[in-house]
Amino acid sequence: MVSKNISSLFKQKPTSFALDLLGISLGTLIAAVGYSFFLVPFKAAPGGVGSLAQIFYYTWGLKVGTGMLLLNIPLFIIGVLVLGKTFGAKTVFAIFSLSSYTNILSSEIMRQSSFLASYFIQVNEMSYSFTNERLLAVIAGSMLLGAGLGIVFRFNGSCGSTDIPALILRKYFGLSIGSGYLLIDTFIIIIAGVVFKNFDLILLGLFALFITSRTADQVIKGRTVTRSMLIISDQVDDIKSILHDKIRRGCTILNGEGGHTGKDRRVLYTIVNQHDVIQIKRLIKNIDPHAFMVINPVQEVIGEGFQAIN
């Protein structure tokens, strides 16, 4: 079953598949920089296998990347057996890429040969960072990790980790994915704080979890640059024409009824780019100074002229 599902992914256009792998590679590299140079040196991580791998690193000397790989492999297998599906070749690629990059960036050879060697600061006997300020390191590392994971998701990949336990909790206990992530990652962060006997690490881990998740969300969803416009006017046809001719944007005409007058009204609904809003308002005002407009931010738009359906 695994080989069948993985092989089916290669039916995707070669250029698209290669672009996804390139994007996943970039994302895992950015995430590995966040882990290796900022989070691991200060024993801070926003849950997931990264936190558990740090425990192995500081307790038994097992490389962080190797620890993440050893934890992700059984999780991936459990996901296949319990959930009845695989997460695909791209997830396997992402897991190995993140583990490999983390090990490479954390290596002594990297620190000695890198042109950035003079910028490294020894934080403890096992790790180096670009700063000795713990809070700055946690903020920078969490943002890099979140951005990297977000890029991986944007290119249809996943780094495994707590994705699989969260899905299992949803299947058997009806827990939402978001609640599953929060529960699992918080539990792991608490474990790390107990093992390292430092309550501050629990607070730092929760802080890092917040920054990572918010950064990843922003990268996955993208910046909100679109607006929805609901326009009520007696000059709907003229407004529709300027949207089409001057803004190059389509619209939908809805049939409504005035709540006070009881008269039939035509309502125009459209989605436009943020930078077009000011021009549209000016054009509508010239056509109908009494037009009623409602403008709202749009979180995500999928379809022609906007984001393609993956």
C-alpha positions in Angstrom: 0.0 0.0 0.0 2.8 2.4 0.9 4.7 1.9 -2.4 1.5 2.2 -4.4 0.5 5.5 -2.8 4.1 6.9 -3.1 4.4 5.8 -6.7 1.1 7.5 -7.5 2.6 10.9 -6.6 5.0 10.7 -9.5 2.0 11.0 -11.8 2.2 14.7 -11.0 3.9 16.8 -13.6 7.7 16.4 -13.2 8.2 20.2 -13.1 5.6 20.6 -10.4 6.9 17.7 -8.3 10.4 19.0 -8.6 9.3 22.5 -7.6 7.6 21.1 -4.6 10.8 19.2 -3.6 12.8 22.4 -4.0 10.4 24.4 -1.9 10.4 21.7 0.8 14.2 21.6 0.8 14.3 25.4 1.3 11.7 25.2 4.1 13.5 22.5 6.0 16.8 24.3 5.6 15.2 27.5 7.2 13.6 25.4 9.9 17.0 23.7 10.6 18.7 27.0 11.0 16.1 28.0 13.6 16.7 24.7 15.4 20.5 24.5 15.2 21.6 28.1 15.8 18.9 29.5 18.1 16.6 27.0 19.8 18.8 24.0 20.6 21.6 26.0 22.2 19.1 27.3 24.8 17.2 24.0 25.2 14.0 25.8 23.9 11.7 24.3 21.3 8.0 24.6 20.6 7.0 21.0 21.3 7.1 18.2 18.7 9.9 15.8 18.1 12.3 18.7 18.2 11.9 19.1 21.9 12.2 15.3 22.5 15.3 15.2 20.3 16.9 17.9 22.5 16.3 15.8 25.5 18.2 12.9 23.8 20.9 15.3 22.7 21.7 16.8 26.1 21.1 13.5 28.0 22.9 11.0 25.8 24.7 13.1 23.2 22.5 11.9 20.3 22.5 14.4 17.5 19.3 16.4 17.3 18.7 15.6 13.6 19.2 12.0 14.2 16.9 12.0 17.2 14.2 13.7 15.1 14.6 11.1 12.4 14.4 8.2 14.8 11.2 9.6 16.4 9.6 10.4 13.0 10.1 7.0 11.4 7.9 5.1 13.9 5.4 7.9 14.0 5.1 7.7 10.2 4.6 3.9 10.3 2.0 4.3 13.0 0.2 6.9 10.9 0.1 4.4 8.0 -1.2 1.6 10.1 -3.7 3.5 12.2 -4.9 6.1 9.8 -4.9 3.8 6.8 -2.9 6.2 4.5 0.6 7.5 4.0 1.6 11.1 4.0 3.4 10.6 0.7 6.9 10.8 -0.7 7.1 14.5 0.0 6.7 14.0 3.7 9.4 11.3 3.7 11.7 13.8 1.9 10.9 16.5 4.3 11.6 14.3 7.4 15.0 13.3 6.0 15.8 16.8 4.8 15.1 18.5 8.2 17.1 15.8 10.1 20.0 16.0 7.7 20.2 19.8 7.6 20.0 20.0 11.4 22.8 17.6 11.8 25.0 19.3 9.2 24.4 22.8 10.6 25.1 21.6 14.2 28.3 19.9 13.2 31.7 21.0 14.4 33.0 21.0 10.8 30.3 23.5 9.9 31.2 25.9 12.6 34.9 25.7 11.8 34.6 26.0 8.0 31.7 28.4 7.7 32.4 32.0 6.7 30.2 32.9 9.7 32.5 31.1 12.1 33.5 34.4 13.8 29.9 35.2 14.6 29.3 32.0 16.6 29.0 32.3 20.4 29.4 29.2 22.6 26.3 29.0 24.7 27.2 25.7 26.6 29.6 22.9 26.3 27.6 21.3 23.4 26.1 24.2 21.4 26.8 27.5 19.7 24.5 30.3 18.7 24.6 33.7 16.9 23.5 35.4 20.1 23.9 34.9 23.9 20.6 36.6 24.6 18.2 33.7 25.3 14.9 35.6 24.6 16.2 37.0 21.2 17.4 33.5 20.3 13.9 32.0 21.1 12.1 34.7 19.1 14.5 34.4 16.1 14.5 30.6 16.2 10.8 30.3 16.5 10.2 32.6 13.6 12.6 30.8 11.4 11.1 27.4 12.4 7.6 28.6 11.8 8.5 30.1 8.4 10.3 27.0 7.4 7.4 24.7 8.4 5.0 27.1 6.6 7.0 26.9 3.4 7.0 23.1 3.6 3.2 23.1 3.9 2.8 25.6 1.1 4.7 23.1 -1.1 2.4 20.2 -0.1 4.8 18.6 2.4 4.8 17.8 6.1 7.6 17.2 8.5 5.7 14.5 10.4 6.2 15.2 14.1 2.9 15.8 16.0 0.8 15.8 12.8 0.2 12.1 13.1 -0.7 11.9 16.9 -3.0 14.9 16.3 -4.8 13.1 13.5 -5.1 9.9 15.7 -6.6 11.9 18.5 -9.1 13.3 16.1 -10.0 9.9 14.7 -10.6 8.2 18.1 -11.6 11.0 20.4 -13.1 13.6 18.1 -10.5 16.2 19.1 -9.9 19.0 16.6 -6.5 19.1 14.9 -5.7 22.4 16.5 -6.6 21.2 20.0 -4.6 18.0 19.4 -1.5 20.0 18.5 -1.8 22.2 21.5 -2.4 19.3 23.9 0.5 17.2 22.5 3.0 20.0 22.2 2.2 21.4 25.6 2.7 18.0 27.2 6.1 17.6 25.4 7.2 21.1 26.5 6.4 20.3 30.1 8.3 17.0 29.8 11.4 18.9 28.5 11.1 21.4 31.4 10.9 18.6 34.0 13.8 16.7 32.5 16.0 19.8 32.4 14.7 20.8 35.8 14.0 24.3 34.6 10.6 25.8 34.8 11.7 28.8 32.6 12.1 26.3 29.7 8.4 25.5 29.9 7.5 29.2 29.6 10.0 29.6 26.8 8.7 26.6 25.0 5.1 27.8 25.2 6.2 31.2 24.0 8.1 29.6 21.1 5.1 27.4 20.3 2.9 30.6 20.0 5.4 32.4 17.7 6.1 29.3 15.6 2.4 28.5 15.0 1.5 32.2 14.2 4.5 32.5 11.8 3.6 29.2 10.1 0.0 30.3 9.7 1.0 33.6 8.1 3.3 31.8 5.6 0.7 29.2 4.8 -2.2 31.6 4.3 -0.1 34.4 3.0 -0.6 38.1 3.7 -4.2 39.2 3.5 -4.1 41.4 0.3 -7.7 40.8 -0.8 -11.0 42.4 0.2 -14.6 41.5 -0.4 -17.0 44.3 -1.4 -20.8 44.2 -1.0 -22.3 47.2 -3.0 -25.9 48.2 -2.9 -26.8 50.8 -5.5 -29.4 51.9 -8.1 -26.5 51.9 -10.7 -25.4 48.3 -10.4 -24.9 47.9 -14.1 -22.6 50.9 -14.4 -20.6 49.8 -11.4 -20.3 46.3 -12.9 -19.0 47.8 -16.1 -16.2 49.8 -14.4 -15.2 46.8 -12.4 -14.8 44.8 -15.6 -13.3 47.5 -17.8 -11.1 49.5 -15.4 -10.3 47.0 -12.6 -10.4 43.8 -14.7 -12.4 42.1 -12.0 -15.6 40.1 -12.2 -18.5 40.2 -9.8 -21.7 38.4 -8.8 -25.2 40.1 -8.8 -27.4 39.1 -6.0 -31.2 39.8 -5.8 -32.2 41.3 -2.5 -35.1 43.2 -0.9 -34.9 46.5 1.0 -35.8 45.7 4.6 -37.5 49.1 5.2 -38.9 49.8 1.7 -39.7 46.3 0.6 -38.4 47.2 -2.8 -36.4 44.8 -4.9 -32.7 45.7 -4.8 -29.7 44.4 -6.8 -26.6 43.8 -4.7 -23.1 43.5 -6.3 -20.5 41.2 -4.6 -16.9 41.1 -5.7 -13.4 40.2 -4.5 -10.6 42.7 -5.3 -7.0 43.3 -4.4 -6.3 45.7 -1.6 -4.5 48.2 -3.7 -7.6 48.6 -6.0 -10.0 49.4 -3.2 -9.3 53.2 -3.1 -9.7 53.5 -6.8 -13.0 51.5 -6.8 -14.5 53.6 -4.0 -13.6 56.8 -6.0 -15.2 55.4 -9.2 -18.3 54.2 -7.4 -18.7 57.6 -5.7 -18.6 59.3 -9.1 -21.4 57.0 -10.4 -23.6 56.9 -7.3 -22.7 59.1 -4.3 -25.4 57.3 -2.3 -24.1 53.8 -2.9 -23.8 51.6 0.2 -20.6 49.7 0.5 -19.4 47.1 2.9 -15.7 46.2 2.7 -14.2 43.3 4.6 -10.7 41.6 4.7 -10.6 38.1 3.2 -8.5 35.4 4.7 -8.1 33.3 1.6 -9.5 33.2 -1.9 -9.2 30.1 -4.1 -10.2 30.3 -7.8 -9.6 32.0 -11.1 -7.6 35.2 -10.7 -6.4 34.3 -7.2 -4.9 31.3 -5.6 -5.0 28.0 -7.6 -6.6 24.9 -6.2 -3.8 22.4 -5.3 
